[in-house]
Amino acid sequence: MPSLEVGSVVEGRVTGITHFGAFVELAGGQTGLVHISEVADTYVRDVKDYLKENDIVRVKILSIEGGKIGLSIKQANPNYRPMRGRRGPSVTRQSFEDKLSKFLKESDERLSDLKKSQDSKRGGRGTRYSRIGG
């Protein structure tokens, strides 16, 4: 029976699925939680898209605190690489700056269009009413 130590990889059986993760029964009858962010190496909207009850899964033990065991399926994969290791900070920063710049430009354009639209509507109504009244 593999020992339950932080960092070790063991097998377990999925015993329950919630919107925030999955409960996995480990050797010795102890149960741990795989948080939704640790289910797969991609965005997980619904845990049920990846797991079902009674699935046998390999999990890495992330923490054991106060009787609660934190588990990870994605980190149990030998090919797992943390996100920080995949992209350099300059790539992420540049990408964010580009997105921010584009957002600000589009926002200014929309605001300008909205102001023009409101001004033309105000001017149009005023002219129309003055003709009716005059």
Secondary structure, DSSP 8 states (H G I E B T S, - for coil): -----TT-EEEEEEEEEETTEEEEE-GGG-EEEEEGGGT-SS--S-GGGT--TT-EEEEEEEEEETTEEEEESGGGSTT---HHHHS-HHHHHHHHHHHHHHHHHHHHHHHHHHHHHHHHHHHHHHHHHHHHH-
